[in-house]
Amino acid sequence: MQQGPATTPARRRRADAERNRARLITAAQRAITETGVRVSLEQVARDADVSIATLYRHFPTRDALIEAVYRQAMSSLVDAATRLSGERDAVAALREWLLLFVDFLDTKKGMSEALGTLIGGTGALYGESSARLASAAAELVGRATRAGGIRPDVEPLDLLRALGGVANVSPDPDWKRSATRMVDVLINGLRDRTTVFPRRSGAAVPSGEGASSPKGKA
């Protein structure tokens, strides 16, 4: 009974620390995506509404913060696969996850140079994330295949590599729009018929692009 009053403040401190850490990672991810890894850590702390001392308590180095952002983005993507696996339309769930994968690539692209300089290299980090992402993709592809929504010869990693290629090879600063369009190209290619999907909110419509699906040949 005597431990109650002492335990409650300790729990509050831990909860506050966890919230501060989460806010810092969110602020850093947004800043890195917008301006790159050279963003001011003081600005990250301000955006998270914490002091710079609090930032350094959680992340002693810039590399530590960058790695935390990467791991959080990857974990969120894996968690999304689990959530989407419960959706009724298995193909729509796969498409939504691939769009989230494009968002993940956007975050990763902003920090790729910094990730390459992390102590110990990125081999283990990328190996871990690749295995988790491959498993998540396989879960959604397998479900869509079993539902009869896509062909049975689909390799999950091929989808990730196709989108990764757009992100890593294209010099176009607007690569993300191309990658988003590629998602629909891939999904339609996996079906026996072509489907027109609704566009993501705020997505620009390329000039000259029609609103209807191509008509089949007689």
Secondary structure, 3 states (H helix, E strand, C coil): CCHHHHHHHHHHHHHHHHHHHHHHHHHHHHHHHHHCCCCCHHHHHHHCCCCHHHHHHHCCCHHHHHHHHHHHHHHHHHHHHHHHCCCCCHHHHHHHHHHHHHHHHHHHHHHHHHHCCCCCCCHHHHHHHHHHHHHHHHHHHHHHHHCCCCCCCCCHHHHHHHHHHHHHHCCCCCHHHHHHHHHHHHHHHHCCCCCCCCCCCCCCCCCCCCCCCCCCCC
